[in-house]
Amino acid sequence: MKPIVGISPLYDVEKRGLWMRPGYLDVLYACGAIPLVLPFDSDAVDVEQVLSLCDGLILTGGPDVEPRWYGEETMPECGEIQTFRDELEFRLLDKALEGNMPVLGVCRGEQLLNVFCGGTLYQDLATQLPNTINHAMEPPFEVPCHKVVLEKDEPLHVLLGVDEIPVNSIHHQAVRDVAPTLVPLARSLDGVIEGVWMPGMRFVWGVQWHPEWIWDVDPRQRQIVQAFVDACQA
């Protein structure tokens, strides 16, 4: 049987509606999984029941994580915040980790994973780390805009067998202090952390870039999602 992967939903405030980028669905289908877009329901009992249908969890990209979760006041440069989405995804992540369920965090998902585990974020790279490269590229997002260096002998380096890979980059926030239970997977050439993972778990990775945009043009991006799906299958 194919593994079922729960995907945290995106929310359009103006239209008051759920939506999903097709890339997340497409790459999961291509890797042999069945995607399931989860409801916007943060009730603890409901979350546990919904996750019982899933073999893995993807935390998607989206708005900024509210800074109060990591003990900071919100800067003017911080972008859109959806507290209700933070609360839902924290609850999903809590239950997933409790059950040793494979988790893949993408962009915001990586940042939320880091905050949940006790780390902090740069609220705005241009303001707080002004000498960095441009991490907020313009479309098309299917092409890379900079490289990341893979941490030697960490799982992503072992999986891909190369020292660096090109990635797309669609963010203005990033991991600042890595959570105590997480370990860096990759960094951009300016030193910004671009990937983290949690040792001791079946599969808990976060990447700052968007594999779902470029998996069909860069086989290495598909490999990342395939490794996650394989962990869900196992």
C-alpha positions as CSV (number, residue, x, y, z in Angstrom):
1,M,0.0,0.0,0.0
2,K,1.1,3.6,-0.7
3,P,1.9,5.8,2.3
4,I,-0.5,8.7,3.0
5,V,1.2,12.0,3.6
6,G,-0.7,14.7,5.5
7,I,0.0,18.2,4.2
8,S,-0.6,21.3,6.3
9,P,-3.0,23.6,4.5
10,L,-2.4,27.1,3.1
11,Y,-5.0,29.8,4.0
12,D,-6.1,32.8,2.0
13,V,-7.3,35.4,4.5
14,E,-8.9,37.6,1.9
15,K,-11.0,34.7,0.4
16,R,-11.3,32.9,3.8
17,G,-10.4,29.7,2.0
18,L,-8.0,26.8,2.1
19,W,-5.7,26.2,-0.9
20,M,-2.7,24.2,-1.9
21,R,0.1,24.6,-4.4
22,P,0.0,21.6,-6.8
23,G,3.7,21.0,-6.6
24,Y,3.4,19.4,-3.2
25,L,0.8,17.0,-4.5
26,D,2.6,16.3,-7.8
27,V,5.9,15.4,-6.2
28,L,4.3,13.1,-3.6
29,Y,2.4,11.3,-6.3
30,A,5.6,11.0,-8.3
31,C,7.4,9.5,-5.3
32,G,4.7,6.9,-4.7
33,A,2.7,8.6,-1.9
34,I,-0.9,9.7,-1.6
35,P,-1.2,13.3,-0.5
36,L,-3.9,14.4,2.0
37,V,-4.5,18.1,2.5
38,L,-5.4,18.4,6.2
39,P,-8.3,20.5,7.6
40,F,-7.9,23.7,9.5
41,D,-8.9,22.1,12.8
42,S,-6.6,22.5,15.7
43,D,-8.7,20.6,18.2
44,A,-6.4,18.2,20.0
45,V,-8.7,15.2,19.6
46,D,-9.4,15.9,16.0
47,V,-5.7,16.4,15.2
48,E,-4.8,13.1,16.7
49,Q,-7.6,11.3,14.7
50,V,-6.6,13.0,11.4
51,L,-2.9,12.2,11.9
52,S,-3.9,8.5,12.6
53,L,-4.8,8.4,8.9
54,C,-1.3,9.5,7.9
55,D,2.1,7.9,7.6
56,G,4.0,11.3,7.4
57,L,3.6,15.0,7.6
58,I,4.7,17.9,5.4
59,L,4.7,21.4,6.9
60,T,4.3,23.8,4.0
61,G,5.6,27.3,3.2
62,G,3.6,30.4,3.9
63,P,3.4,33.4,6.2
64,D,5.9,34.3,8.9
65,V,5.9,32.4,12.2
66,E,4.7,34.8,15.0
67,P,7.8,36.1,16.9
68,R,6.2,35.8,20.3
69,W,6.6,32.0,20.0
70,Y,10.4,32.5,20.3
71,G,10.2,35.3,22.8
72,E,10.5,38.4,20.6
73,E,8.5,41.5,19.8
74,T,7.3,41.7,16.2
75,M,9.4,44.0,14.0
76,P,7.8,46.3,11.4
77,E,9.7,44.3,8.7
78,C,8.0,41.0,9.8
79,G,5.4,39.9,7.2
80,E,2.0,38.4,7.4
81,I,1.3,36.4,10.5
82,Q,-1.4,33.7,10.9
83,T,-1.5,32.8,14.6
84,F,-4.2,30.2,14.0
85,R,-2.0,28.5,11.5
86,D,0.9,28.5,13.9
87,E,-1.3,26.9,16.6
88,L,-2.5,24.2,14.2
89,E,0.9,23.3,12.9
90,F,2.5,23.2,16.4
91,R,-0.2,20.8,17.4
92,L,0.3,18.7,14.3
93,L,4.1,18.7,14.8
94,D,3.7,17.8,18.5
95,K,1.6,14.7,17.7
96,A,3.8,13.7,14.8
97,L,7.0,13.8,16.8
98,E,5.3,12.1,19.7
99,G,4.5,9.2,17.4
100,N,7.9,9.3,15.6
101,M,6.1,10.1,12.4
102,P,8.3,11.3,9.5
103,V,8.2,15.0,9.0
104,L,9.4,17.3,6.2
105,G,9.3,21.0,6.8
106,V,9.5,23.3,3.7
107,C,10.5,27.0,4.0
108,R,8.1,28.2,6.7
109,G,7.9,24.6,7.8
110,E,11.6,24.4,8.5
111,Q,11.3,27.7,10.5
112,L,8.3,26.4,12.5
113,L,10.1,23.2,13.3
114,N,13.1,25.1,14.6
115,V,10.8,27.4,16.7
116,F,8.8,24.5,18.1
117,C,12.0,22.8,19.2
118,G,13.3,25.9,21.0
119,G,15.2,27.8,18.3
120,T,14.8,31.4,17.0
121,L,14.5,33.1,13.6
122,Y,15.7,36.2,11.8
123,Q,12.5,38.1,11.4
124,D,13.9,39.9,8.3
125,L,17.3,39.0,6.7
126,A,17.7,42.3,4.9
127,T,17.4,44.2,8.2
128,Q,19.1,41.9,10.6
129,L,21.7,40.4,8.4
130,P,22.1,43.0,5.6
131,N,25.2,41.5,3.9
132,T,23.5,38.3,2.9
133,I,22.8,37.3,-0.7
134,N,19.3,37.8,-2.1
135,H,17.1,35.1,-0.6
136,A,13.8,36.4,-2.0
137,M,14.0,35.6,-5.7
138,E,11.5,36.7,-8.4
139,P,9.6,34.2,-10.5
140,P,10.1,31.8,-12.2
141,F,10.7,29.7,-9.1
142,E,11.6,26.6,-11.1
143,V,15.1,27.8,-11.5
144,P,17.8,28.0,-8.8
145,C,19.1,31.4,-7.6
146,H,22.0,30.4,-5.3
147,K,23.8,27.4,-3.9
148,V,23.8,25.7,-0.5
149,V,26.7,23.8,1.0
150,L,25.7,20.5,2.6
151,E,27.1,19.8,6.0
152,K,29.7,17.0,5.6
153,D,28.5,13.5,6.7
154,E,25.1,14.7,7.7
155,P,22.1,12.9,6.2
156,L,21.5,15.2,3.2
157,H,25.2,15.1,2.2
158,V,25.1,11.3,2.5
159,L,21.9,11.1,0.5
160,L,23.0,13.2,-2.4
161,G,26.7,12.4,-2.4
162,V,27.7,16.0,-3.3
163,D,29.1,18.9,-1.4
164,E,26.7,21.6,-2.7
165,I,23.5,22.0,-4.7
166,P,21.7,24.9,-6.4
167,V,18.4,25.8,-4.9
168,N,15.5,28.3,-5.3
169,S,15.0,30.8,-2.6
170,I,11.7,32.5,-1.6
171,H,12.0,33.8,1.9
172,H,13.0,36.8,4.0
173,Q,13.2,35.0,7.3
174,A,15.6,32.2,8.3
175,V,16.8,30.1,11.2
176,R,18.9,32.1,13.6
177,D,19.7,30.0,16.6
178,V,19.3,26.3,15.9
179,A,17.1,24.5,18.4
180,P,19.0,22.2,20.9
181,T,17.5,19.0,19.4
182,L,18.2,20.0,15.8
183,V,21.4,19.8,13.7
184,P,22.2,21.9,10.6
185,L,22.0,20.1,7.2
186,A,23.0,22.9,4.8
187,R,24.0,26.5,4.7
188,S,24.0,29.1,1.9
189,L,27.3,30.6,0.9
190,D,26.6,33.6,3.2
191,G,26.3,31.3,6.2
192,V,22.5,31.3,6.5
193,I,21.2,28.0,7.7
194,E,19.2,26.3,4.9
195,G,18.4,22.9,6.4
196,V,18.1,21.2,9.8
197,W,17.3,17.6,11.0
198,M,16.5,15.9,14.2
199,P,18.8,12.9,15.1
200,G,17.2,9.9,16.7
201,M,14.0,10.1,14.8
202,R,12.8,8.1,11.7
203,F,12.9,11.2,9.5
204,V,12.6,14.9,10.7
205,W,14.1,17.3,8.2
206,G,13.5,20.9,7.3
207,V,14.8,22.7,4.2
208,Q,14.6,26.4,3.5
209,W,14.1,26.1,-0.2
210,H,11.1,24.7,-2.1
211,P,11.7,21.2,-3.6
212,E,8.1,21.1,-4.8
213,W,8.9,23.9,-7.3
214,I,11.9,22.2,-9.0
215,W,11.7,18.5,-8.3
216,D,10.9,17.7,-12.0
217,V,13.9,19.6,-13.3
218,D,16.4,18.7,-10.6
219,P,16.6,15.0,-9.7
220,R,18.3,15.9,-6.4
221,Q,15.2,17.7,-5.2
222,R,13.1,14.7,-6.0
223,Q,15.6,12.5,-4.0
224,I,14.9,14.6,-0.9
225,V,11.2,14.0,-1.1
226,Q,11.7,10.4,-2.1
227,A,13.8,9.8,1.1
228,F,10.9,11.3,3.1
229,V,8.3,9.1,1.4
230,D,10.5,6.0,1.8
231,A,10.6,6.8,5.6
232,C,6.8,7.1,5.6
233,Q,6.6,3.7,3.8
234,A,8.9,2.0,6.2
